[in-house]
Amino acid sequence: MPSDVRWFWQDHGACRETDPLLFFHPQNERGSARAKRDRAAKIVCAGCTVRLECADYAVRAREPYGVWGGLSEDEREQIYARLDSRHYPRAQGEGARVAAREIAEAVSPRVLGIA
């Protein structure tokens, strides 16, 4: 967990009004069921006022589970794989900066199936 993590943003997350199970897959969930649940979670994230803070935290903490800031587990794994561990984003805002393209794409109309 990043040493400078601030949790105030969680109090303002759109996810607070949603069943948390939407953001975390049940054991053995695969295929279209998982894609459908991830998409529904991303729709919540797309309208969230603290989405960037959430995604920044998830990238910097290497959060392994759930949809955070619109990023699925698989999307974050792709981000982690391309980042050099010697220069991994540690400071607040660096995760959002190094993953800006992926964060924007994660809740794009194309990904959400509304384009």
QUILIN-V998586 format. One record per backbone hydrogen bond with DSSP energy under -1.0 kcal/mol. NH is the residue of the N-H (numbers start at 1). CO is the residue of the C=O. E is the energy in kcal/mol with one decimal. If there is no record, write none. Layout:
NH:CO:E, NH:CO:E
This chain:
5:2:-1.3, 10:7:-1.7, 11:8:-1.2, 12:9:-1.6, 13:10:-1.0, 16:13:-1.6, 17:14:-1.5, 18:15:-1.9, 22:19:-2.1, 23:20:-1.5, 29:26:-2.0, 34:30:-1.2, 35:31:-2.4, 36:32:-2.5, 37:33:-2.1, 38:34:-3.0, 39:35:-2.4, 40:36:-2.1, 41:37:-2.3, 42:38:-2.6, 43:39:-1.9, 44:40:-1.4, 45:41:-2.3, 46:42:-2.7, 48:45:-2.0, 54:50:-2.2, 55:51:-2.7, 56:52:-2.6, 57:53:-2.4, 58:54:-2.4, 59:55:-2.4, 60:56:-2.5, 61:57:-2.8, 63:58:-2.4, 67:23:-1.8, 68:71:-2.1, 71:68:-2.4, 76:72:-2.3, 77:73:-2.3, 78:74:-1.8, 79:75:-1.6, 80:76:-3.0, 81:77:-2.3, 82:78:-1.2, 83:79:-1.0, 87:84:-1.8, 94:91:-2.2, 97:93:-1.7, 98:94:-2.8, 99:95:-1.4, 100:97:-1.1, 103:99:-2.8, 104:100:-2.3, 105:101:-2.4, 106:102:-2.0, 108:105:-1.8, 112:108:-2.5, 114:109:-2.7
